[in-house]
Amino acid sequence: MEYTILSLIAVALSFYYALFIVKLDSKLLVVTCFISVLFQLLFDNYMTSLGLWIFDYSFTLGIMVPIIPIENLLFGISLAAATVASWEALKK
């Protein structure tokens, strides 16, 4: 459950940063999140299936997409949102 709480906090903070501090266009944020999820579904599931990455499932909700915890997707979304927002902020 700890991963869940941390992932939700990370998503909330990165979206707040992107939308209200950097004032990132919401369409760009949606596209960024979509691309992040797409690549995570491919790459993270592959690495997990090979046994290169493991998760302590006692700290998750138990919802798998398909074999990685949903929290891993949330973390990736927050990382992508914060990265794109920071990039846009540095361009200004």
Phi, psi and omega per residue, in radians:
M1 nan -0.416 -3.135
E2 -1.118 -0.699 3.108
Y3 -1.057 -0.673 -3.120
T4 -1.078 -0.860 -3.114
I5 -1.106 -0.800 3.132
L6 -1.114 -0.687 3.134
S7 -1.156 -0.735 3.122
L8 -1.149 -0.684 3.078
I9 -1.110 -0.751 3.141
A10 -1.090 -0.743 3.117
V11 -1.111 -0.812 -3.123
A12 -1.064 -0.800 -3.126
L13 -1.163 -0.734 -3.120
S14 -1.204 -0.648 3.093
F15 -1.208 -0.691 3.084
Y16 -1.061 -0.826 3.115
Y17 -1.025 -0.837 -3.078
A18 -1.167 -0.772 -3.013
L19 -1.509 -0.633 -3.003
F20 -1.857 -0.459 3.136
I21 -1.660 -0.911 3.141
V22 -1.450 -0.392 -3.106
K23 1.083 0.806 3.105
L24 -1.198 2.466 3.086
D25 -1.071 2.292 -3.074
S26 -1.106 -0.540 3.097
K27 -1.150 -0.699 3.090
L28 -1.118 -0.673 3.114
L29 -1.126 -0.731 3.127
V30 -1.129 -0.769 3.125
V31 -1.104 -0.744 3.106
T32 -1.028 -0.801 -3.129
C33 -1.150 -0.696 3.124
F34 -1.088 -0.811 3.136
I35 -1.116 -0.710 3.118
S36 -1.042 -0.826 -3.140
V37 -1.101 -0.747 3.138
L38 -1.006 -0.882 -3.126
F39 -1.199 -0.614 3.099
Q40 -1.145 -0.718 3.122
L41 -1.047 -0.710 3.131
L42 -1.281 -0.980 -2.992
F43 -1.280 -0.884 -3.060
D44 -1.143 -0.698 3.095
N45 -1.143 -0.670 3.108
Y46 -1.106 -0.853 -3.129
M47 -1.109 -0.647 3.111
T48 -1.197 -0.701 3.139
S49 -1.129 -0.499 3.086
L50 -1.378 -0.202 -3.117
G51 1.477 0.166 3.134
L52 -1.331 -0.509 3.072
W53 -2.083 2.429 3.070
I54 -2.288 2.727 -3.135
F55 -2.223 2.507 3.021
D56 -1.505 1.698 -3.015
Y57 -1.192 -0.183 3.093
S58 -1.268 -0.255 3.125
F59 -1.770 0.167 -3.107
T60 -2.068 3.002 3.068
L61 -1.294 -0.375 -3.096
G62 1.646 0.106 3.100
I63 -1.544 2.068 -3.092
M64 -1.874 2.520 -3.125
V65 -2.303 1.696 -0.736
P66 -1.173 -0.512 3.112
I67 -2.165 0.048 3.057
I68 -1.849 2.613 3.128
P69 -1.174 2.567 3.125
I70 -1.006 -0.523 3.121
E71 -1.070 -0.563 3.116
N72 -1.145 -0.681 3.074
L73 -1.144 -0.721 3.135
L74 -1.089 -0.743 3.116
F75 -1.085 -0.746 3.126
G76 -1.113 -0.662 3.098
I77 -1.111 -0.779 -3.129
S78 -1.155 -0.666 3.113
L79 -1.131 -0.764 3.128
A80 -1.135 -0.770 -3.129
A81 -1.085 -0.793 -3.131
A82 -1.165 -0.642 -3.138
T83 -1.173 -0.834 -3.140
V84 -1.143 -0.714 3.119
A85 -1.108 -0.726 3.121
S86 -1.148 -0.692 3.103
W87 -1.069 -0.796 3.131
E88 -1.142 -0.647 3.130
A89 -1.157 -0.661 -3.140
L90 -1.247 -0.454 3.111
K91 -1.244 -0.420 -3.075
K92 -1.369 nan nan
